[in-house]
Structure formats: C-alpha cells, structure tokens
C-alpha cells in the first residue's frame, strides 16, 4: 500500500479512504468468506472492519504493516461475529456434516477449498482457518476463542478428517 495514501487516510481524507477500500475490499472479503457462510454476515463484518480500520489507522505504528494489520482486524471481526452467534466450539456431531459433498463442483482449487470449508460447522471451520491458513498456534487460538487448547486441537483434527473424507468422496 502506498505510504502517501495511508498518510492521507490517517488525516481522514475520504478520497484516500475510498481508494484503500477499493484496493482492499476483495482481499478482506475473501478472508471473511473463509470464516462465515452467510453473505449478510460477511457484508456486516466487512463494514465493521473498514470502520475499525479507518477509525484506528492512527494507532498503526508502521504503515508498512498496514495490510497485515487490516487482515488481523478482519479475522478478529469474523471471530467476534462467530462469538456473537454463539457458535459452538465443542459439540461436533457426525450428522452436522454431510458424508458426501455431492454439491461441490469441480472448480478451481481455491473455489473447491471454499466449497469444502462450507461443509464444516462454523466453530470447526474457524479453528481450521486460524491454524492452517492464518498460522496461529493452538494456544493463541484457544485464547482468542475462549476455549481450551485441547478443544482447538480436537476441532482441527475433526476438520482435517472431514476435509479428507470430502476430498476422497469427490476425487478432487
């Protein structure tokens, strides 16, 4: 992200904010999509994310870390949304997930992965994203979600097992 653009954004320049929104919206939408299934929830989280970015950008220590900072805000907003929906991070019932992913189409790898993630319960999906995609350790995930490390690990195992099962059933 261009330094001058970010400096203008820190000065609450609406045009600069618009440019940043246009440059970042697609990437941050993709982050939201990995955590949330409902389009209305995604749009709400995205709006909250940009509000937080624009109201807290003056707290950013180094402008070079803007994109990582914005992504972290997005992830935190997604997790907050899951917590507000009282997403379960403990109960994993076999019947919560179809044994066959018949509706998963043969698309590009990224789209396939998004489709497969949609078959996971929200809590399980969040933990998979935090660990496998974002790279957080189980200890941090547990703290972020107010769960035990063991719950984080078991949900990750469950997610991996189900994703493997879905891949085998689809021959992807």
C-alpha positions as CSV (number, residue, x, y, z in Angstrom):
1,X,0.0,0.0,0.0
2,X,1.4,3.4,-0.9
3,X,2.7,5.4,2.1
4,X,1.2,8.7,0.9
5,X,-2.2,7.2,0.5
6,X,-2.1,5.8,4.1
7,X,-0.9,9.1,5.4
8,X,-3.9,10.8,3.8
9,X,-6.1,8.2,5.3
10,X,-4.7,9.0,8.7
11,X,-5.8,12.6,8.0
12,X,-9.3,11.2,7.4
13,X,-9.2,12.1,3.7
14,X,-12.4,10.4,2.3
15,X,-10.9,10.0,-1.2
16,X,-8.0,8.2,0.3
17,X,-10.3,6.0,2.3
18,X,-12.3,5.2,-0.8
19,X,-9.1,4.2,-2.7
20,X,-8.0,2.0,0.2
21,X,-11.4,0.4,0.4
22,X,-11.4,-0.3,-3.4
23,X,-7.9,-1.9,-3.1
24,X,-8.6,-4.0,0.0
25,X,-12.2,-4.9,-0.2
26,X,-11.8,-8.0,-2.4
27,X,-9.0,-9.4,-0.3
28,X,-10.7,-8.8,3.0
29,X,-14.0,-10.2,1.6
30,X,-12.1,-13.4,0.8
31,X,-10.8,-13.6,4.4
32,X,-14.4,-13.1,5.7
33,X,-15.7,-15.8,3.3
34,X,-13.3,-18.4,4.9
35,X,-14.9,-17.8,8.3
36,X,-18.5,-17.0,7.6
37,X,-21.1,-18.6,5.3
38,X,-23.9,-16.1,5.3
39,X,-23.5,-13.2,2.8
40,X,-25.2,-10.8,5.2
41,X,-22.8,-11.6,8.0
42,X,-19.9,-11.2,5.6
43,X,-21.1,-7.7,4.5
44,X,-21.7,-6.7,8.1
45,X,-18.3,-7.8,9.2
46,X,-16.6,-6.1,6.2
47,X,-18.4,-2.9,7.0
48,X,-17.3,-3.2,10.7
49,X,-13.8,-4.0,9.6
50,X,-13.4,-0.9,7.4
51,X,-15.0,1.3,10.1
52,X,-12.4,0.0,12.5
53,X,-9.5,0.4,10.0
54,X,-10.4,4.0,9.3
55,X,-11.1,5.0,12.9
56,X,-8.0,3.3,14.3
57,X,-5.4,3.8,11.5
58,X,-3.7,6.4,13.6
59,X,-2.8,3.7,16.1
60,X,-0.8,1.8,13.4
61,X,2.8,2.0,14.4
62,X,4.4,1.3,10.9
63,X,2.5,1.9,7.8
64,X,4.4,-0.9,6.1
65,X,2.4,-3.4,8.1
66,X,-1.0,-2.0,7.1
67,X,-2.1,-4.9,5.0
68,X,-1.3,-7.5,7.7
69,X,-2.9,-5.2,10.3
70,X,-6.1,-4.9,8.2
71,X,-6.2,-8.7,7.8
72,X,-5.8,-9.2,11.5
73,X,-8.7,-6.8,12.2
74,X,-10.8,-8.7,9.6
75,X,-10.1,-12.1,11.3
76,X,-10.9,-10.6,14.7
77,X,-14.2,-9.2,13.4
78,X,-15.1,-12.6,12.0
79,X,-14.4,-14.3,15.3
80,X,-16.4,-11.6,17.1
81,X,-19.3,-12.4,14.8
82,X,-19.0,-16.1,15.4
83,X,-18.9,-15.4,19.2
84,X,-22.0,-13.2,19.0
85,X,-23.8,-16.0,17.2
86,X,-22.8,-18.3,20.0
87,X,-21.0,-20.7,17.6
88,X,-20.2,-24.0,19.2
89,X,-16.6,-24.9,19.5
90,X,-17.3,-28.1,21.5
91,X,-20.0,-30.2,20.0
92,X,-19.1,-31.9,16.8
93,X,-21.8,-34.3,15.6
94,X,-21.2,-36.5,12.6
95,X,-24.6,-35.6,11.3
96,X,-23.6,-31.9,11.2
97,X,-21.6,-32.6,8.0
98,X,-22.8,-34.5,5.0
99,X,-20.7,-37.6,4.3
100,X,-20.7,-36.8,0.6
101,X,-20.1,-33.4,-0.9
102,X,-22.3,-34.0,-3.9
103,X,-22.9,-30.3,-4.4
104,X,-19.2,-29.5,-4.5
105,X,-18.4,-28.8,-8.2
106,X,-15.1,-29.3,-10.0
107,X,-13.9,-25.6,-9.9
108,X,-10.5,-24.1,-9.3
109,X,-8.6,-25.2,-6.3
110,X,-9.5,-22.1,-4.3
111,X,-13.1,-22.4,-5.0
112,X,-13.0,-26.1,-4.3
113,X,-11.4,-25.4,-0.9
114,X,-14.0,-22.7,-0.1
115,X,-16.8,-25.1,-1.0
116,X,-15.3,-27.8,1.1
117,X,-14.9,-25.4,4.1
118,X,-18.6,-24.6,3.8
119,X,-19.3,-28.2,4.8
120,X,-17.6,-27.7,8.2
121,X,-19.5,-26.4,11.2
122,X,-18.6,-22.7,11.9
123,X,-16.5,-23.3,15.0
124,X,-14.6,-26.1,13.4
125,X,-14.1,-24.0,10.3
126,X,-12.8,-21.0,12.3
127,X,-10.2,-23.2,14.0
128,X,-9.1,-24.7,10.8
129,X,-8.7,-21.3,9.2
130,X,-6.8,-19.9,12.2
131,X,-4.4,-22.8,12.4
132,X,-3.9,-24.0,8.8
133,X,-4.4,-20.7,6.9
134,X,-3.5,-17.9,9.3
135,X,-0.8,-19.9,11.1
136,X,-1.9,-19.3,14.7
137,X,-0.7,-21.8,17.3
138,X,-3.3,-23.7,19.3
139,X,-2.5,-21.7,22.5
140,X,-3.4,-18.4,20.7
141,X,-6.5,-19.9,19.1
142,X,-7.7,-21.1,22.5
143,X,-7.2,-17.6,24.0
144,X,-8.9,-15.9,21.0
145,X,-12.0,-18.2,21.2
146,X,-12.1,-18.7,25.0
147,X,-11.7,-22.5,24.6
148,X,-9.1,-25.0,25.8
149,X,-6.1,-25.9,23.7
150,X,-7.4,-29.5,23.6
151,X,-10.7,-28.3,22.1
152,X,-8.7,-26.4,19.5
153,X,-6.6,-29.4,18.6
154,X,-9.6,-31.8,18.5
155,X,-11.6,-29.5,16.3
156,X,-8.6,-29.1,13.9
157,X,-8.3,-32.9,13.8
158,X,-12.0,-33.2,13.1
159,X,-11.8,-30.6,10.3
160,X,-8.9,-32.3,8.7
161,X,-10.6,-35.7,8.8
162,X,-13.8,-34.3,7.3
163,X,-12.0,-32.4,4.6
164,X,-10.0,-35.5,3.7
165,X,-13.3,-37.5,3.6
166,X,-14.9,-34.9,1.4
167,X,-11.9,-34.9,-1.0
168,X,-11.9,-38.7,-1.3
169,X,-15.7,-38.7,-1.9
170,X,-15.3,-36.1,-4.7
171,X,-12.0,-37.4,-6.1
172,X,-10.7,-33.9,-6.2
